[in-house]
């Protein structure tokens, strides 16, 4: 699927568990796992907004588009010294 989910990246940055995030957002850990692992077919804007509020981030920090067949997290432009 060309939409990649980076919830695990934000969880690591915030030092938060899946269980804690699920509780604070108001969804089950199982449903959060489906979303986190990229198996969800859709996400409600209210859920996305709650995730962003709890993780103190923007939707683009959690979701990104990638070309078919690409894998892994998006490259960090700040880490590339050739970009000015």
N, C-alpha and C positions, 0 to 999 in steps of 0.2 A: 504494500500500500504506500502511496507516495506521501502520506502524512505520517511523520514520525513523532512520537510522544517522548518528551524528556522530563517527565515527572520525577524519575529516579535521580536525575542530575540535581534538580531543585531540592529534593529530599536530602541528598547528601550535603548540599551547600547549607541547608538550614539545620542539619543534624537532627532530623525528625524521622520517626518511624512511620511506616505505612499505616499501622494501627492508629497512631496519634493523628495523622492527617485525616484519615477516614472519619474518626470521631469528631474532629473539629469542623470538617466540611459537612458532615451529616449524611454520609453514604456508608454502605457496608464495606469492610475490607475486601471482600470478594469482588464487588463492583469496581473498587479503586484498582485492584490488581488487573482486571480486564482492561481498564483504561490505560493503566501504566504500561502494560505489556503490548499495547498496540492492537488488541483484539476487538476493541469497541468499534461499532459501525457508526456511532453518533455520540455526541456529548451535548447536553443541554447547556445553554448559555448561563443559566443560573448555577449549574455545577462548575462550569469554567470560571465564573466570577468568584464563587466561593473558594475554589482552589487558589486563584490569584490573590484573594484577600488574605487567606491563611498563610500562603507562602511568600506574601509581599513581593509579587512579581507581575509581569505582564503576560498576556496570553502567548505572545511570541517566545517567551522563555520556556513554555510548556509544549508548544506545538510548532512544528516546522515542516515545510514542504521539501521533499527531496525527489530526485529523478528515480524512475523505476530501476531497481537493482542496486541502488546505493545502500550502504549499510554504515552503521556507526554514528556517533554524535557529529553534529555540524562542526566544522573547523572554527576555532576561535580567532576572529580577525585581529584581536588585540595581541595575540601571540605571534602573528606574522609581522616581522619588522619591515618587510618590503612594502606593506600597504601604508600609504601616507595620506 
